[in-house]
Amino acid sequence: DADLADLYDWFNNEDLRSSPVLASMNLAGSMRAFTDVPMIIHPQFESENLRKRVQKAYELYNCGSEESFARTMRELKAQLVIFEYSRCFFTPYKLDDKRKNCNAKKH
């Protein structure tokens, strides 16, 4: 779609190859295919380390505080984040630690 093509072009034209990017697993896969930016998480292969990074990243979609958002960015060494608007209000991501998932009664 045109919005994604514009996003890829922007990353490629800004020369952000040294700026690690945090995005959802879905977006990270296409970002890896069409840009040269390093992705924090990606669907390339499964490993324990990658699973931990995915869980940390998906905490960002689960009603956390600004402080936890900043801490996660630091822990993952992410310089940029692509936060998909549609995922902010209804997240399909369920965390392994159920206590960290959004409480539907509160939000």
Protein Blocks (a to p, Z undefined) as FASTA:
>chain_A
ZZlmmmmmmmmmnopmlgccdddfklmmmmmmmmcbdcfbdckbccfklmmmmmmmmmmm
nopafklmmmmmmmnopabdcddfklmmoccbdcfblmlpccfklZZ
